Amino acid sequence: MEQPFPAFIDFPPINDLRSALARLQQVPGQLLHTDHPVDPHGELAGVYKRVGAGGTVKRPTRLGPAMMFNHIKGYPDSRVLVGVMASRERVALLLDTTPDRLAERMGEAIEKAIDPVVVPREQAPCQEIVHRAEDPGFDLRTLLPAPTNTDEDAGPFFCLGLVLGSDPEEGHADVTIHRLCVQGRDRLSIFFAPDRHIDKFRQKAEAAGKPLPVTINMGLDPAILIGSCFEAPTTPLGYDELKIAGGLRGRPVELVEAVSIGQKAIARAEVVIEGEILPHERLREDINTDSGRAMPEFPGYTGPANPSLPVIRVTAVTMRRQAILQTLVGPGEEHTNLAGIPTEASIRNAVERAMPGLLKNVYAHTAGGGKLLAVLQVAKRRPGDEGRQRQAALIALAVYRELKNVILVDEDVDPFDSDDVLWAMQTRYQGDVDTIFVPGVPGHVLDPSQVPEYSPSIAARGLTCKTIFDCTAPWHLRERFERAKFRDVDPHPFAPELFPQARS
């Protein structure tokens, strides 16, 4: 892990994307601006792949600064931002904590959740400019520079669109990030992974023959985006994830009534697309390209184009003056942090409730896109703790259904350092006694290995074998696995350029 940002810097509070960027501007190397013209179709993502995408993106890639593209070819009034959360250290900076405490910080926010509030339109910057679909010349394709990640993509995608919808029967709201492909002047397709709450709302509305009004909110306070990525059972059906962002910031998220539909929008968003998910209407994802591909997905592969997706009819687009369109490059580190840090918090809270004090930390590893792989750091204190580490792993698999593999390490192993984790696997692990298989359970729909063609043990598409790798030293042999003890010396006087301040 990199050194955390100096705690003594007194930053102004964050309440939207622009105040978040102002904070990044104060820390060298965290935000890069470029005025060099860039094509949003393929080129922009290709640039950021090399600058800072990280994650499971095909090499060469690296972790780097967030990047603002100020000159978008074909869109003279637009700018595109990418990579705001493509660094765990940067996420910590934006959430007022340190990288190793992010799961704890998110877990605390759930306990201190604050309901959102509705503000008048005059207090909503997201509606400074209004474009209605019935206006002459309205065309979503020329209004907003939705990027493509690769030349094979099904079409231009909004990759960080936070969809806000409400249960048509119960009235409660939900927010989730979904991939949205631009299909026409006023049409988007939307992809729902199984069991997403807004898709349940859509199904209810469709059964009644009615459209589901939604807003797509882009360019947000990072606390809103990351808070929205919690899933059941941490946030069950009926739980408004905007409350978590309120808990993170200590004040409510502000909403505003949409201008063209009966729904609310996030008042300080940069861009809001208003529309309705139409009942009984479906669209092939690559209808405009026939590419056969969708877009790069978090496991690191480009998925097939979906043959039948729900359709959103756009009714209006509202935005701030000089609006920023925010996107991400998948399958990069930004997805890992958005998906993984809430995963960590959910696992941490569940294990702590069941076995207080055993779990020291958890990392939803970037190799699994923040979803498939977790490293759990545990502390055995007495003989009776032997075996409880495996129980913690089972709790993790239960609380986060999309998790596939769990690696258990002792408290002297840094869960965020892959070299240290792999060292523990080589010296504290025997495959025949320290591997636990949990076959035949649901996994993640985008894992390409969970198909019957891969293994006869997989009875149906979507099922997988989950695995626990216990890389902890057995309690009765713990003395044999004590690491070499070095003197703890303050390195600052010897290398001040590397250690600008002494740390306790």
C-alpha positions, 0 to 999 in steps of 0.5 A, spaced: 500 500 500 502 507 498 503 511 504 496 515 506 495 522 505 497 527 510 492 527 515 494 534 517 491 537 511 485 541 513 480 540 506 474 543 505 468 538 505 465 535 499 458 535 497 458 534 489 463 532 484 466 539 483 468 540 490 471 533 490 475 535 484 477 541 488 480 537 493 484 532 488 487 539 485 490 540 492 494 533 492 499 533 487 499 527 482 491 526 483 488 530 477 491 531 470 487 535 465 489 535 458 486 540 452 489 535 447 483 533 442 480 526 444 475 522 440 470 519 445 469 512 441 475 508 443 481 513 443 479 516 450 479 509 454 485 507 450 489 513 453 486 512 460 488 505 460 495 507 459 495 513 464 491 510 470 486 504 469 489 499 473 485 493 475 484 487 470 485 491 464 490 488 459 497 490 460 500 495 459 496 499 464 498 502 471 495 506 477 495 513 476 491 520 476 484 521 475 484 525 468 479 530 465 479 531 457 477 538 456 477 537 448 472 532 446 472 531 438 465 532 436 462 535 442 465 542 443 461 544 449 463 538 453 468 535 457 469 528 460 472 525 467 475 518 468 478 515 474 476 519 480 476 512 484 481 508 480 486 508 486 484 506 493 488 511 496 484 517 492 478 514 494 480 514 502 482 522 500 475 523 498 472 519 504 476 522 509 480 516 511 486 512 510 486 506 505 486 501 510 480 503 514 475 504 508 471 498 510 471 500 517 469 507 514 463 504 510 461 500 515 460 505 520 456 509 515 451 504 514 450 504 522 449 512 521 445 512 515 441 519 514 435 519 509 435 524 503 431 530 503 428 534 497 430 541 495 426 546 491 428 547 484 432 553 485 437 550 489 438 544 484 444 546 480 443 539 476 437 543 472 441 550 470 440 547 463 434 543 461 433 540 454 427 536 453 426 530 448 420 534 444 425 540 443 427 541 435 433 538 434 434 534 441 438 528 440 442 524 445 447 522 441 450 529 439 448 532 446 452 528 450 459 524 448 458 517 451 464 513 450 466 507 447 471 503 451 473 499 445 472 498 437 468 492 438 463 495 443 455 495 442 455 502 442 456 508 446 455 507 453 454 511 459 458 507 464 457 511 471 449 512 470 446 512 477 439 510 476 434 512 481 427 508 481 421 507 485 417 501 487 410 502 483 407 499 489 410 500 495 413 507 493 420 506 496 426 508 492 433 505 490 439 507 486 444 502 482 449 503 477 447 500 470 450 499 463 446 504 459 447 503 451 445 509 447 441 506 441 437 512 438 436 520 439 431 518 445 433 511 446 437 507 451 438 500 453 439 498 460 442 491 462 440 488 469 444 483 473 440 478 476 436 480 482 437 488 482 432 492 485 430 497 480 429 491 475 424 488 480 420 495 480 420 494 472 417 488 473 412 490 477 410 496 473 411 492 466 406 487 469 401 493 470 402 495 463 405 501 465 412 505 464 417 505 470 420 513 471 427 513 472 432 518 472 440 517 470 444 521 475 452 522 472 457 526 475 456 525 483 459 526 490 464 519 490 460 518 497 454 517 493 456 512 487 460 508 492 454 508 497 450 505 491 454 499 490 452 496 497 447 489 495 443 485 499 443 482 505 446 489 507 441 493 503 435 489 502 429 491 498 426 497 500 433 500 503 435 507 500 442 506 499 443 514 498 442 514 506 449 511 506 452 517 502 448 521 508 452 517 513 459 518 510 458 525 509 454 527 516 448 530 512 443 528 507 443 527 500 439 533 496 434 531 491 430 535 486 423 533 483 425 531 475 422 536 470 419 531 465 417 525 469 414 523 476 421 522 479 427 525 483 434 526 481 440 528 485 440 535 485 448 536 485 449 532 479 452 534 473 448 531 468 441 528 469 437 523 464 430 523 465 426 517 462 421 511 462 423 504 462 417 502 457 413 496 458 414 490 454 419 493 449 426 490 448 432 491 444 438 488 441 444 491 445 448 491 438 442 493 434 446 499 431 453 495 430 452 488 429 459 487 433 456 481 437 460 484 443 457 488 449 463 492 452 469 490 457 466 487 463 469 487 470 472 480 470 477 482 464 473 480 458 468 483 453 461 480 454 457 478 448 451 483 446 445 481 450 439 479 445 434 483 449 434 488 453 429 493 456 428 500 453 428 507 456 425 512 453 428 519 454 424 525 456 429 530 458 436 531 459 438 537 465 445 539 466 449 544 470 453 549 466 459 547 463 457 540 465 462 534 466 460 527 464 463 522 468 465 515 466 470 509 467 474 505 464 472 498 465 475 493 467 479 497 471 481 499 478 475 504 479 470 498 478 474 494 483 473 500 488 466 501 487 464 494 488 469 492 492 469 497 498 462 496 499 463 488 499 469 489 504 464 493 509 459 488 508 463 482 510 467 486 516 460 488 519 457 481 518 463 477 521 464 482 527 457 481 529 458 473 529 465 473 532 467 480 535 475 481 534 477 475 530 477 479 523 482 484 523 481 487 515 478 485 509 480 486 502 476 485 495 482 484 491 482 487 484 484 481 481 476 479 482 474 486 480 472 487 487 467 481 487 470 475 486 476 474 490 476 477 498 482 476 502 480 476 510 486 478 515 484 474 522 487 474 529 487 467 532 488 469 540 487 462 543 486 455 541 479 455 541 480 460 535 482 455 530 477 453 525 473 460 526 477 463 521 474 458 516 467 460 519 469 467 517 470 465 510 463 461 510 460 468 513 463 472 507 461 467 502 454 467 505 453 475 506 456 476 499 453 471 494 457 473 488 464 472 492 467 466 489 474 465 492 476 467 499 484 467 502 485 467 509 491 470 512 494 471 519 494 478 522 502 479 520 500 478 513 498 485 509 492 483 506 493 489 501 499 486 499 499 481 493 506 479 494 505 478 502 498 474 501 502 469 496 508 468 500 503 466 506 500 461 501 507 458 499 509 457 506 502 456 510 498 452 506 497 445 504 492 444 498 490 437 501 488 440 508 487 447 507 482 448 501 475 447 502 470 447 496 463 449 496 460 446 489 454 448 486 452 455 488 450 461 485 456 465 482 456 472 478 453 472 471 459 475 468 464 469 470 465 466 464 467 459 467 461 458 470 458 454 465 457 446 464 462 446 458 467 448 463 466 442 467 461 437 468 460 439 475 457 445 473 449 443 473 447 449 470 449 456 467 450 461 473 452 455 478 459 455 480 464 452 485 466 457 491 473 455 494 476 457 501 484 457 501 486 457 509 493 460 509 493 461 516 498 458 521 495 452 525 495 454 532 499 449 535 504 450 530 504 458 531 511 458 533 514 455 527 511 461 523 513 467 526 516 472 521 523 475 522 523 481 527 527 487 524 528 493 529 522 498 528 526 505 526 523 511 523 526 512 516 525 519 515 532 522 517 535 517 512 530 518 506 526 524 507 524 524 500 521 518 501 518 519 508 516 527 508 514 526 515 515 521 521 509 516 522 507 513 528 
